[in-house]
Amino acid sequence: MTAPARFKQDDIKRAVAGVTAGGMRVGRVEIDPSGKIVILSDTVAPAADPNPWDAAIGKA
């Protein structure tokens, strides 16, 4: 049996909405194994380059 998730999608939505309402542009969201949500500014951690395999499998 698998363990339940330590966070929910709504938790991430609320966190991102809060920082964007405060004027920060989100660069990356990280979630560690304990469930801690870390949001990094786009100036500190620019968005990653797209993965070329995303287009190959139809995600892009």
C-alpha positions as MATLAB code, in Angstrom:
seq = 'MTAPARFKQDDIKRAVAGVTAGGMRVGRVEIDPSGKIVILSDTVAPAADPNPWDAAIGKA';
ca = [
       0.000    0.000    0.000;
       1.277    3.492   -0.804;
       1.422    6.373    1.634;
      -1.061    9.228    1.165;
       0.285   12.398   -0.414;
       1.640   14.941    2.051;
       0.221   17.790   -0.012;
      -2.730   18.353   -2.298;
      -3.021   20.199   -5.588;
      -5.049   22.880   -3.804;
      -2.100   23.477   -1.440;
       0.123   24.246   -4.415;
      -2.525   26.431   -6.056;
      -2.921   28.481   -2.863;
       0.832   28.880   -2.425;
       1.363   30.002   -6.031;
      -1.640   32.325   -5.893;
      -0.283   33.890   -2.711;
       3.163   34.656   -4.085;
       1.812   35.950   -7.402;
      -0.626   38.202   -5.506;
       2.407   39.529   -3.655;
       4.037   40.453   -6.969;
       6.518   37.605   -7.374;
       6.803   35.855  -10.718;
       7.123   32.119  -10.248;
      10.122   30.460  -11.861;
       9.897   27.013  -10.335;
       7.960   25.088   -7.716;
       9.709   22.298   -5.819;
       8.171   19.812   -3.411;
      10.485   17.826   -1.179;
       9.697   14.301    0.067;
       8.348   15.623    3.371;
       5.755   17.703    1.494;
       7.406   21.111    1.938;
       6.513   23.408   -0.969;
       9.261   25.756   -2.143;
       8.485   28.477   -4.706;
      11.426   30.150   -6.420;
      11.307   33.472   -8.246;
      11.902   33.514  -11.988;
      14.947   35.729  -11.399;
      16.485   33.198   -8.993;
      15.447   30.033  -10.815;
      14.347   30.635  -14.401;
      11.987   28.076  -15.852;
      13.765   24.998  -17.128;
      14.286   24.482  -20.844;
      11.563   22.328  -22.333;
      12.328   18.646  -22.485;
      12.656   17.575  -26.159;
      10.939   14.288  -25.297;
       7.755   16.168  -24.375;
       7.146   16.910  -28.061;
       7.954   13.311  -28.969;
       5.283   11.921  -26.642;
       2.744   14.644  -27.358;
       2.998   16.761  -24.178;
       4.136   19.920  -25.947;
];
